[in-house]
Amino acid sequence: MTGWKPFPQLWHWQNQQTTLILIRHTTRSPLDEDGDLARFCLFVRPTIPTVLESTIAMNVLVVGGAGYIGSHAVRLLLDAGHTVTVYDNLSRGHAASVPDGMLVQGELSDRAKVVQTLRDKKIDAVMHFAAFALVNESVNDPALYYRNNVIDAVELLDAMREADVKKIVFSSTTATYGEPDTVPIPETTPQNPINPYGFTKMVFEHALADYAAAYGFGYAALRYFNAAGARPDGSIGEDHDPETHLIPIVLQVALGQRDAITIFGDDYATEDGTCVRDYIHVDDLGAAHLLALDKIELGKGLCVNLGTGRGTSVREIIEACREVTGHPIPEKMGPRRAGDPSELIADARMAKERLGWQPKYMDVKSIVQTAWKWHQAHPNGYAK
Ligand SMILES: NC(=O)c1ccc[n+]([C@@H]2O[C@H](COP(=O)([O-])OP(=O)(O)OC[C@H]3O[C@@H](n4cnc5c(N)ncnc54)[C@H](O)[C@@H]3O)[C@@H](O)[C@H]2O)c1
């Protein structure tokens, strides 16, 4: 059949569930100029979210992948065709949140084990979620935070140097900004953390910048606003102990695990007097990680906010939870908490410009719906 030339033509149609690809494959015999033969092939496949399409398949080590946000990133990495290894000491995570056969249980401080894992699994890039993240705990026991979030995290970087793995995506936080004067908060806002948690995360951002300059690391530090929601099929979700995040706590009232939700202050300078935050769906965070993975350049770093750019008040969250659950969710008033700024909303433009990232969950009710599906199916989290 030599001499036959293919002239493919392609039509593409997709919605959120299904992608149709129609290929017109015209072949022409060099012996017969009029003899075009048109054939059509129709391919039907599930739609892969556009944000994930450009990634090149990699071997990714997800450090802290048994935790809330890490376990969601793991699913998105797998969905996009990457090979994943989770490295976690299970101090705050759940083995049940990790797909079978992917967990290596170990400490970040165990350099030999991390190096071995990086080499054995031929890791191309690391995602780092393995930090402690409770503000009050960090105030009461800063040693725990400096050790885990700085010292052990730098051990990870040195293990990466030893194994010659130089790409890393890091879960940073809006807590590195402290109480900024400007809202929405752009990345140019000075980082003035007001607690050891925020400080340790900022210090690690500096370590990344120095490792990029000196050793050629490439990194993205993604400064999350308020992570919320769960995988839409309800298979994995948020299970912290203690739980300090608003949406799961409000949903505990709907589940009958608490009598009421306490609102800490309704005299802030906001529309309804309660604090306003920027809630970002956990899968939108994960999607940004995948995009960042693709964009990382060795020797360079990128620090971007991940938020929707929309603020939602505590009262609006409670109302959304009432609508979604159909439960009255009684509330009671409490005093303001120290160090609670009235409004924290992301200026999210840079993530769109630099990563091509656009959150899918722009209204808080859709985020609550995913969280409710998880909590209803797993009222005790991962515990049987
Ligand atoms: N949850 C949020 O709203 C939020 C907001 C901003 C930033 N972040 C950041 O995102 C990251 C993940 O948050 P999360 O809510 O998923 O936390 P998480 O506690 O659910 O998950 C952290 C995981 O890391 C593991 N881990 C911790 N220290 C480790 C160590 N030394 N060695 C090995 N494994 C270790 C824990 O066992 C756990 O599985 C954190 O770094 C946090 O600072 C979270």
The ligand as a MOL file (V3000), in Angstrom:
LIG
                    3D

  0  0  0     0  0            999 V3000
M  V30 BEGIN CTAB
M  V30 COUNTS 44 48 0 0 0
M  V30 BEGIN ATOM
M  V30 1 N -6.7190 23.0860 54.5670 0
M  V30 2 C -6.6090 24.3740 54.2310 0
M  V30 3 O -7.6080 25.1180 54.1700 0
M  V30 4 C -5.2570 24.9440 53.8620 0
M  V30 5 C -5.1710 26.3160 53.5580 0
M  V30 6 C -3.9360 26.8300 53.2240 0
M  V30 7 C -2.8210 26.0020 53.1360 0
M  V30 8 N -2.9370 24.6800 53.4490 0 CHG=1
M  V30 9 C -1.7270 23.8350 53.3760 0
M  V30 10 O -2.0380 22.6790 52.6220 0
M  V30 11 C -1.3150 21.5560 53.1010 0
M  V30 12 C -2.2660 20.3850 53.2670 0
M  V30 13 O -3.3310 20.7460 54.1330 0
M  V30 14 P -4.3800 19.6440 54.5750 0
M  V30 15 O -5.5660 20.3580 55.1120 0
M  V30 16 O -4.5270 18.6600 53.5000 0 CHG=-1
M  V30 17 O -3.5730 18.9850 55.7950 0
M  V30 18 P -3.6840 17.5030 56.3560 0
M  V30 19 O -3.2360 17.5590 57.7770 0
M  V30 20 O -5.0110 16.9240 56.0580 0
M  V30 21 O -2.5800 16.7070 55.5050 0
M  V30 22 C -1.2200 16.7640 55.7720 0
M  V30 23 C -0.6380 15.3690 55.5550 0
M  V30 24 O 0.7720 15.4060 55.7220 0
M  V30 25 C 1.1890 14.3260 56.5400 0
M  V30 26 N 2.4280 14.7480 57.2130 0
M  V30 27 C 2.5870 15.8240 58.0280 0
M  V30 28 N 3.8570 15.9000 58.4310 0
M  V30 29 C 4.5290 14.8820 57.8630 0
M  V30 30 C 5.8770 14.4400 57.9060 0
M  V30 31 N 6.7930 15.0750 58.6480 0
M  V30 32 N 6.2280 13.3470 57.1900 0
M  V30 33 C 5.3110 12.6980 56.4350 0
M  V30 34 N 4.0210 13.0560 56.3700 0
M  V30 35 C 3.6260 14.1390 57.0760 0
M  V30 36 C 0.0150 14.0820 57.4770 0
M  V30 37 O -0.0070 12.7740 58.0120 0
M  V30 38 C -1.1740 14.3490 56.5550 0
M  V30 39 O -1.5570 13.1730 55.8700 0
M  V30 40 C -0.6350 22.0170 54.3790 0
M  V30 41 O 0.7210 22.2300 54.0490 0
M  V30 42 C -1.2880 23.3250 54.7310 0
M  V30 43 O -0.3700 24.2190 55.3050 0
M  V30 44 C -4.1220 24.1320 53.8080 0
M  V30 END ATOM
M  V30 BEGIN BOND
M  V30 1 1 1 2
M  V30 2 2 2 3
M  V30 3 1 2 4
M  V30 4 1 4 5
M  V30 5 2 4 44
M  V30 6 2 5 6
M  V30 7 1 6 7
M  V30 8 2 7 8
M  V30 9 1 8 9
M  V30 10 1 8 44
M  V30 11 1 9 10
M  V30 12 1 9 42
M  V30 13 1 10 11
M  V30 14 1 11 12
M  V30 15 1 11 40
M  V30 16 1 12 13
M  V30 17 1 13 14
M  V30 18 2 14 15
M  V30 19 1 14 16
M  V30 20 1 14 17
M  V30 21 1 17 18
M  V30 22 2 18 19
M  V30 23 1 18 20
M  V30 24 1 18 21
M  V30 25 1 21 22
M  V30 26 1 22 23
M  V30 27 1 23 24
M  V30 28 1 23 38
M  V30 29 1 24 25
M  V30 30 1 25 26
M  V30 31 1 25 36
M  V30 32 1 26 27
M  V30 33 1 26 35
M  V30 34 2 27 28
M  V30 35 1 28 29
M  V30 36 1 29 30
M  V30 37 2 29 35
M  V30 38 1 30 31
M  V30 39 2 30 32
M  V30 40 1 32 33
M  V30 41 2 33 34
M  V30 42 1 34 35
M  V30 43 1 36 37
M  V30 44 1 36 38
M  V30 45 1 38 39
M  V30 46 1 40 41
M  V30 47 1 40 42
M  V30 48 1 42 43
M  V30 END BOND
M  V30 END CTAB
M  END
